[in-house]
Amino acid sequence: MSIIILAIESSCDDTSAAVLKDGFLLSNVVASQAVHEAYGGVVPELASRAHQQNIVPVVNEALKRAGVNKNELSAVAFTRGPGLMGSLLVGVSFAKGFARALNIPLIDVNHLNGHVLAHFIKVEGEENKQPKFPFLCLLVSGGNSQIVQVNAYNDMKILGQTIDDAAGEAIDKCSKVMGLGYPGGPIIDKLARQGNPKAYKFSKPHVSGLDYSFSGLKTSFLYSLRKWLKEDPDFIEHHKTDLAASLEATVVDILMDKLRKAVKQTQITEVAVAGGVSANNGLRNSFREHAQKYGWNIYIPKFSYTTDNAAMIGIDGYFKYLDKDFCSIDKPAYSRVSM
């Protein structure tokens, strides 16, 4: 009998639902919220309201595209955390009510684990290259920068993580100061492709071990920018491509330096990248260069699996279903990292 999972993701500002059958993705629907662009960042109250409006039509569309009737579902997987509490509550409450009405199991998923396991999403007719256990995963997004050793789908160990700002957060803040808009990641990435990554130098952190820090880079960038703007009020407009390229290159160097150290310490050469920042062109190119230079077997996700999506929640839910690792209906959402 087939295992059909309905997955729901609502941790931040994207409402998403996906349907998987025996580990293969049938549909993955995402409704994004453009309302936050005017504020230069996600407004939690607006996000939760948008989730309430989107959740029912998004789930209906996911089932429709998959060609699956709700009565065929084996379980409902949902993001329990971490994330914005108001946003999580919408998805969690819907998942609980939906599963209870159908009398099928609930499966709670850690959002960050979902990003890591996005590499195991399979699509019929496509090449499904998957990392072998154990592997290292560089998990980078707007709120998280971590190096994770993945021994099994349910056995992950954080080897290093940011002690302040995350990589994506630093890029977004620098983009905002430059007046380029939100979210800053895609904008900086696009401009960087036209600029010189060696045009400017910004400070890099000196943090022991495998932990990250990006607050110093952000401060260095802002300090330098103020100085240049005093000399030339139109400096940003004249040099934005070189600024973006240099900023991106510095972030990538910081990320890859610690990742190389992790590979050396663990002797694990199966290396993956995940999270929103894994869509960055500079980071992807650096991964390919490291694979050639150091003999790594690398795994880079499809662009559609880099941002928040329910497909990654569904594949984690599928693995948990195989182990009968279900969750009780009284488990609450949680906003802080728990991995």
Buried (B, 14 or more C-beta within 10 A) or exposed (E): EEBBBBBBBBBBBBBBBBBBBEBBBBBBBBBBBEBBEEEBBBBBEBBBBBBBEBBEEBBEBBBEBBEBEBEBBBBBBBBBBBBBBBBBBBBBBBBBEBBEEBEBBBBBBBBBBBBBBBBBBBEEEEEEEBBEEBBBBBBBBBBBBBBBBBEEBEEBEBBBBBEBBBBBBBBBBBBBBBEBBBBBBBBBBEBBEEBBBEBBEBBBBEBEEBBBBBBBBBBBBBEBBEEBEEEEEEBBEEBBBBBBBBBBBBBBEBBBEBBBBBBEEBEBBBBBBBBBBBBBEBBBEBBEEBBEEEEBBBBBBEEBBBBBBBBBBBBBBBBBBEEEEBBEEEEEBBBEBEB
